[in-house]
Amino acid sequence: MVFRADSELGALLTLLVLLGGFVGLSTCVILLLSRKFRAAAKVLVASVSAVGLYVVAVLVFTMLTPQRIINIGDSYCMDIWCIGIERVNTEPRGNEILYKLDVRIFSDANTVKTSAKGAVLYLLDERGRRFELINDPSVISFDVPLEPKQSIHTTLTFAVAADVQHLFLPCSYHHIGDETSVPFWVKLYFGSDANYAHKRTMLRVL
């Protein structure tokens, strides 16, 4: 199963609210130019109030939305870049355990290239400890450019403390790609991972 960071319904609702706000402000300007100041003030208050209420609703909904955990075998798409853990292999190494994640990375795009260039991948355990990705030149890099609909298989390797009970791969706009390139309206989608108040989506490892 493929899960996505944003929903089409959230995108449509955001577009309608922003379009309504734009129409309201344009109407306000026209009324001001016509010297209808009282009517312009009413339209302005109504437009700002509607957009403000929507933003508050998004924040409240986002904070109340349960954290999404993606199970092994399922995939998760942040916009058009997608990843899924297919298999987890472990190997003892002294006081640590090597976790080798066989992953499928693919593009959900129809016409443009995509990649996770600039991203930093790591694992988190139940205590918040962070385990960095080990560079392995023998496998395909996870951030290679992908053609539309292209799919690759590679392995991500991490050295993890032997006493971990639960292990996750954080996966969100804040970790994959350049979050500054995310359009501001995407950050207003209901439950969007681009929203800073949204709980990070995790791929389950252990």
Stockholm file with secondary structure:
# STOCKHOLM 1.0

chainA/1-206         MVFRADSELGALLTLLVLLGGFVGLSTCVILLLSRKFRAAAKVLVASVSAVGLYVVAVLVFTMLTPQRIINIGDSYCMDIWCIGIERVNTEPRGNEILYKLDVRIFSDANTVKTSAKGAVLYLLDERGRRFELINDPSVISFDVPLEPKQSIHTTLTFAVAADVQHLFLPCSYHHIGDETSVPFWVKLYFGSDANYAHKRTMLRVL
#=GR chainA/1-206 SS CEEESSCHHHHHHHHHHHHHHHHHHHHHHHHHHTTCHHHHHHHHHHHHHHHHHHHHHHHHHHHHSCCCEECTTCEEEETTEEEEEEEEEEEEETTEEEEEEEEEEEECCSSSCBCCTTCCCEEEETTCCEEEEECCTTSCCTTCCBCTTCEEEEEEEEEEETTCSCEEEECSTTTSSCGGGSCGGGGGSTTCTTSTTSCCCEEECC
#=GC SS_cons         CEEESSCHHHHHHHHHHHHHHHHHHHHHHHHHHTTCHHHHHHHHHHHHHHHHHHHHHHHHHHHHSCCCEECTTCEEEETTEEEEEEEEEEEEETTEEEEEEEEEEEECCSSSCBCCTTCCCEEEETTCCEEEEECCTTSCCTTCCBCTTCEEEEEEEEEEETTCSCEEEECSTTTSSCGGGSCGGGGGSTTCTTSTTSCCCEEECC
//
